[in-house]
Amino acid sequence: MFILGYHFPKDMGNKIPDEKVVELLDKDVDMSGLKEITLTMTQGKGHEPLTIKYTKMDTFLAKAMVHFFNKENDAKEEKYMIYTDRYQMSELSKRIDKDDETMDLCKQFDSMEQFRILVA
């Protein structure tokens, strides 16, 4: 089973405890010095892209996005977010994080719109 790019053993089945994912993120993701995650959402043909500034660096969602951004992105350039990863981040965050700003972003992630991410 793969969750957020982490491989979990087959004997764990399809029900990976949230705590196991959080444990790996806490170990792998350095949040020091990070102040903002910029997301750009394409809203369909004829619409201007929507820019979202996310500053809640103490949330599971922030750690998951930083992990996604850093994965295979040595140049630290803006990159497209894959829907499957967004969906996994959103579902876990809905169970772990409780603040309104994060929940609103999770609802945005559930859409089929395209997102680009940049971490600074």
ABEGO torsion letter per residue (X at the ends): XBBGGBBBBAAAEABBBAAAAAAAAAAABBABGBABBBBBBBAEBGBBBBBBBBABAABAAAAAAAAAAABGBAAGBBBBBBAAAAAAAAAAAAAABABAAAAAAAAAAABABBBBBBBX
